[in-house]
Amino acid sequence: MNFFEVRDGELWCEDVPLRRIAEEVGTPVYVYSTATLERHYTVFRDAFAPRKVLVAYAVKSNSNLSVLRTLAKLGAGADTVSEGEIRRALAAGVRPDRIVFSGVGKTRRELAFAVEVGVSEINVESEPELDLLSEVAEVLDARPAITFRVNPDVSAGGHAKISTGKSDNKFGVSFSEAERLYAKASADPHLNPIGVSCHIGSQITDLGPMAEAFTKMRGLVERLRASGFNVPRLDLGGGLGAPYFDSPDPPEPSVYAAAVEKVLAGLDVELVFEPGRVISANAGVLLSRVIHVHERPEGRRFLVVDGAMNDLVRPAMYDAFHDIRPVTTPRQGANLAAYDVVGPICETGDTFCRDRELPPLDSGDLVAFMTAGAYGSAMSSEYNTRPLVPEVLVKGDSYAVVRPRPTYEEMLAREPLAPWL
Ligand SMILES: *Cc1c(COP(=O)(O)O)cnc(C)c1O
């Protein structure tokens, strides 16, 4: 479900035609739908009713301040993985007691910042990190709430680069280490262990591995409680997939919630979730214009568009699939043809897809890369000195540029020449 729909022969975002945004803001440009963001967040939250859960939106999936603010106004928390993301969440109005701080390599400075802000939980991923946090907390005379991120050693499927829950991944501690470290932290006057957490990967479409991981996490909570520790909280991470149209649709949040409730039946515990993609992915598209259609004599047909891998890296990095739709609906009966859709960057990796069946397209036509709201602009760069792709947020019949395209002057001014030059 999303609010990008065809009306009067063209693609709209809510009550704004995408063509209008392309003309007024230029391309390439990301366009986000407020109604879609709001719907996804509330559907996820309400799936767990009457349980009160903290839904900490994973900021890294789309960290635009207006996106964060839209979710914060509904009461969303924030799952953050750097000082910068904590600062973004605070700037967007997320209360510190709804901020989760995760990440495999938090620096001393970042830990101190999180302790001073008073975040809801710091997810500790290793013993050296526990020791560092204890030192930092002692210096600040604080007692931060922590959970231990456990690596449940399950394969969640999905692409290897986004699978995080196997014991040979860099994330988290083992179950036995978690028990030992929980005892160590409980004896530390500067640490307040409040629970355990896990996050087994991203774009998960099969609930089996999730149920397996959550069952193991339940076992850990029960063992810790049997050893006399207070374990009020269980953080089950993010990872629920979004529909990209190249594979079976992932389960609905209600089905996911039912699977969680089944595993946790009878366990009294506060739940935290860290969903990213399932909230932001299909709330955004990357709008791009065709520069050329280049047909090779031997038959390959290239659609060269003005968006590139620096704007949307998922296909190059994860072999990810994005549905590509012409913004103007093709006339009835138009013949499909196979295109390789590529960007202008000097790398063969700058290929969005090969042999994709698309209706006839010509230079100047607009296309939308669908389901691009997560890990799209958040992973963008200025490679090839292409200006950082702008972002637009739509609400009803209005839109706002929520990150403008930098000018070349601004880009060059960021780099002072070395004084000896
Ligand atoms: C990336 C990440 C998430 C969000 O993952 P999604 O697949 O976008 O839901 C949640 N928690 C942690 C710790 C992460 O690193």
The ligand as an SDF file (V2000), in Angstrom:
LIG
                    3D

 15 15  0  0  0  0  0  0  0  0999 V2000
   19.7370   -1.3840    9.9130 C   0  0  0  0  0  0  0  0  0  0  0  0
   19.2210   -1.6770   11.2640 C   0  0  0  0  0  0  0  0  0  0  0  0
   17.8510   -1.7010   11.5000 C   0  0  0  0  0  0  0  0  0  0  0  0
   16.8090   -1.4680   10.4250 C   0  0  0  0  0  0  0  0  0  0  0  0
   16.7850   -2.4590    9.4610 O   0  0  0  0  0  0  0  0  0  0  0  0
   15.5920   -2.4920    8.3740 P   0  0  0  0  0  0  0  0  0  0  0  0
   15.8850   -3.6660    7.5460 O   0  0  0  0  0  0  0  0  0  0  0  0
   15.6610   -1.2120    7.6010 O   0  0  0  0  0  0  0  0  0  0  0  0
   14.3120   -2.6120    9.1210 O   0  0  0  0  0  0  0  0  0  0  0  0
   17.4240   -1.9330   12.7910 C   0  0  0  0  0  0  0  0  0  0  0  0
   18.2930   -2.1650   13.8050 N   0  0  0  0  0  0  0  0  0  0  0  0
   19.6240   -2.1400   13.6090 C   0  0  0  0  0  0  0  0  0  0  0  0
   20.5290   -2.3710   14.7520 C   0  0  0  0  0  0  0  0  0  0  0  0
   20.1430   -1.9140   12.3350 C   0  0  0  0  0  0  0  0  0  0  0  0
   21.4580   -1.9130   12.1500 O   0  0  0  0  0  0  0  0  0  0  0  0
  1  2  1  0
  2  3  1  0
  2 14  2  0
  3  4  1  0
  3 10  2  0
  4  5  1  0
  5  6  1  0
  6  7  2  0
  6  8  1  0
  6  9  1  0
 10 11  1  0
 11 12  2  0
 12 13  1  0
 12 14  1  0
 14 15  1  0
M  END
$$$$
